[in-house]
Amino acid sequence: MVVGDFAEEIDTLVIGSGPGGYVAAIRAAQMGQKVTIVEKGDIGGVCLNVGCIPSKAVIHASHRFEHAQHSDDLGITAENVKVDMNKVQEWKASIVNKLTGGVEGLLKGNKVEIVKGEAYFSDTNTVRVTKDEYTSQTYKFKNCILATGSSPIELPSFKWSDRVISSTGALALNEVPKKMVVIGGGYIGIELGTAYANLGTEVTILEGGKTIIPGFEKQMSTLVSRRLKKKGVEIITNAMAKGVEESKDGAKVTAEVKGEEKSFDADYVLVTVGRKPNTEELGLEQIGVKMDDKGLIEVDKQCKTTVDGLYAIGDIVPGPALAHKASYEGKVAAEAISGEAAEIDYLAIPAVVFSDPELASVGYSEAEAKDAGFDVQASKFPFGANGRALSLNDAEGFMKLITRKEDGLVIGAQIAGPNASDMIAELGLAIEAGMTAEDIALTIHAHPTLGEITMEAAEVAIGLPVHIVK
């Protein structure tokens, strides 16, 4: 501590203002804590600034462009449809600015002090925040919630450059590339690859595994593969990217495909092979925080680390790197600090891929349920038998409901189809509420809506389907 640096004492310090951190800060303040939140980047973290929100804005713009070009079946023909990426970027930025400004307003409205700077632990209840080259401040806290998020993994043979970009770089392009190679067929690669394919880019996806989007059932990822191929996207599985040669105007990627070396030209190479937790450069090792070999912090069911008074949430703890998981954990940690009997229950955390068609799941898959020892029934209903899906000219896909045979309890669901991202919420609520398939089947759903598919799948589960033949 330097002369004149008096430590400021606070109840709860939150490090990181993403969807985990800002939610934790607000909830802790609501429960009577004096809260300070530290952010070294922009308020809102990855999700609001370079992740979830901007990617969905670009994906939406790409869908609008594609629909404008390909609606002949509906009797709509448009000529000379163009996309201006500078205006797309301006529109995306306006959404980001509106949301990040809103988060800052919420923090201030809940009397959370916002400090811009980089935090480093001096001991188990002291953090020094470097604000700039000349200014720093020490904080002593009773409790601290770590919510520092994650960063894209950089491959040794694919260093970030003007031509080798991460998801952040892909969301900032002011041009529509002619060719793009995407390394990694997970949800980020598929979402951004689909967006640029919609905008007219010739996209090649190199995936090291057997299928794209490996976290979802094969039948679901197959639907996405089929739709991508219709857009002209080349998907190459069992492909190991080896290296890249860059030039002023592009790059050439070499990869091993089924034992043969092949090369692929591109204007940009998008690398989406996963994310790593931002747990370096915080000084966590010196205060005894237990982490695994990937840098993930060990926590209990209240998000407590191995150090008293120190909690961790979001991408820096084990589990899927999902914004809504981070927000949920943030509420649990904040309430635990405040003396509430809150603890984590991951039974119904949904997962969504904004692919084409959208994929969504919650609870157990059929295979997971069987592995867990449940005697289950899987009940499917196709989008093709739903009037609203047909009227949208988007009727490919299905809903699968997973129920226990003994009592019809809903324990999982998967959806592949339009608006799957919104439809999965009803199934998450059903699992949390302990509802049965009969409960859903007897719930009146508005007609004509995609939501009826949930009711129809439940009717299949109880053996009384109306709109498909048993």
Summary of the structure (lengths in Angstrom):
residues: 470
radius of gyration: 24.0
end to end distance: 74.4
largest distance: 80.4
contacts: 1624
relative contact order: 0.11
helix: 33%
strand: 27%
